[in-house]
């Protein structure tokens, strides 16, 4: 990843509906969500959602797979990881201990405790 592709990814997420959509898709991994359902969940018209998904797809943050008459969208977590890694590559001017709290937060934010229902 380079600066241009990182800027494209971050700018795609720099809008309320697109950020919310991406977060919804991350929460639904690995199954994905049909475009119409994303529109309903985000409370926007389907054509508006299509435009937002196109921006996210151009940035490489989402992929769409046609299933019958629906397109199922999924978050591209590898692309997000690449963008975040690019930002942290030269972490804190060569002093990785300064970034340790940030890295620790990023690596533990998604760990889930097994539910004991």
C-alpha positions as CSV (number, residue, x, y, z in Angstrom):
1,X,0.0,0.0,0.0
2,X,1.2,3.5,-0.7
3,X,0.1,7.0,0.3
4,X,-2.4,7.4,-2.6
5,X,-4.3,4.2,-1.9
6,X,-4.3,4.9,1.8
7,X,-5.7,8.4,1.2
8,X,-8.4,6.9,-1.0
9,X,-9.4,4.3,1.7
10,X,-9.4,6.9,4.5
11,X,-11.3,9.5,2.4
12,X,-14.0,6.8,1.5
13,X,-14.6,6.3,5.2
14,X,-14.7,10.1,5.9
15,X,-18.4,10.3,5.5
16,X,-21.1,9.3,8.0
17,X,-23.1,6.9,5.9
18,X,-20.1,5.2,4.4
19,X,-18.4,4.8,7.8
20,X,-21.6,3.4,9.3
21,X,-22.0,1.0,6.3
22,X,-18.4,-0.2,6.6
23,X,-18.9,-0.8,10.4
24,X,-22.1,-2.7,9.6
25,X,-20.3,-4.9,7.1
26,X,-17.4,-5.5,9.6
27,X,-20.0,-6.6,12.2
28,X,-21.5,-9.1,9.7
29,X,-18.3,-10.7,8.6
30,X,-17.9,-13.2,7.1
31,X,-21.5,-13.5,5.8
32,X,-21.9,-10.1,4.2
33,X,-25.1,-8.2,3.8
34,X,-27.3,-7.6,0.7
35,X,-27.3,-4.1,-0.6
36,X,-31.0,-3.6,0.1
37,X,-30.6,-4.6,3.7
38,X,-27.6,-2.3,4.1
39,X,-29.8,0.6,2.8
40,X,-32.6,-0.3,5.3
41,X,-30.1,-0.6,8.2
42,X,-28.5,2.7,7.4
43,X,-31.9,4.4,6.7
44,X,-31.0,5.6,3.3
45,X,-32.6,5.1,-0.2
46,X,-31.2,2.1,-2.1
47,X,-29.8,4.4,-4.9
48,X,-28.0,6.4,-2.3
49,X,-26.6,3.3,-0.7
50,X,-25.4,2.1,-4.2
51,X,-23.5,5.3,-4.6
52,X,-21.8,4.9,-1.2
53,X,-21.0,1.3,-1.9
54,X,-19.4,2.3,-5.2
55,X,-17.1,4.7,-3.4
56,X,-16.2,2.1,-0.8
57,X,-15.6,-0.5,-3.6
58,X,-13.3,1.9,-5.6
59,X,-11.3,2.4,-2.4
60,X,-11.0,-1.4,-2.1
61,X,-12.8,-1.5,1.2
62,X,-15.8,-3.6,0.2
63,X,-16.4,-6.3,-2.3
64,X,-19.7,-7.4,-3.9
65,X,-20.7,-10.8,-5.0
66,X,-23.8,-11.5,-7.1
67,X,-26.1,-14.1,-5.6
68,X,-29.1,-14.6,-7.8
69,X,-30.8,-11.2,-7.9
70,X,-28.9,-9.8,-4.9
71,X,-25.4,-8.4,-4.5
72,X,-23.9,-9.4,-1.1
73,X,-21.4,-6.9,0.1
74,X,-18.5,-7.7,2.5
75,X,-15.9,-5.6,4.2
76,X,-12.4,-6.2,2.9
77,X,-10.6,-6.4,6.2
78,X,-7.2,-7.1,4.5
79,X,-7.4,-3.8,2.7
80,X,-8.3,-2.0,6.0
81,X,-5.3,-3.8,7.7
82,X,-3.0,-2.6,4.8
83,X,-4.1,1.0,5.3
84,X,-3.6,0.9,9.1
85,X,-0.3,-0.8,8.7
86,X,0.8,1.9,6.2
87,X,0.0,4.5,8.8
88,X,1.9,2.7,11.5
89,X,4.8,1.5,9.4
90,X,7.3,4.1,10.6
91,X,5.6,4.3,14.0
92,X,6.5,7.3,16.0
93,X,9.7,8.1,14.2
94,X,11.4,4.8,15.0
95,X,10.3,4.7,18.6
96,X,7.8,1.8,18.6
97,X,7.4,2.0,22.4
98,X,5.5,5.3,21.8
99,X,3.0,3.4,19.7
100,X,2.7,0.4,21.9
101,X,-0.5,1.6,23.5
102,X,-2.1,2.2,20.1
103,X,-1.0,-1.2,18.7
104,X,-2.2,-2.9,21.9
105,X,-5.6,-1.3,21.5
106,X,-5.8,-2.3,17.8
107,X,-4.9,-5.9,18.5
108,X,-7.3,-6.3,21.4
109,X,-10.3,-4.3,20.2
110,X,-11.8,-7.2,18.3
111,X,-11.0,-10.1,20.7
112,X,-14.2,-11.5,21.9
113,X,-14.7,-13.4,25.1
114,X,-16.7,-16.6,24.5
115,X,-20.2,-16.2,25.6
116,X,-21.4,-18.3,28.5
117,X,-25.1,-18.1,27.8
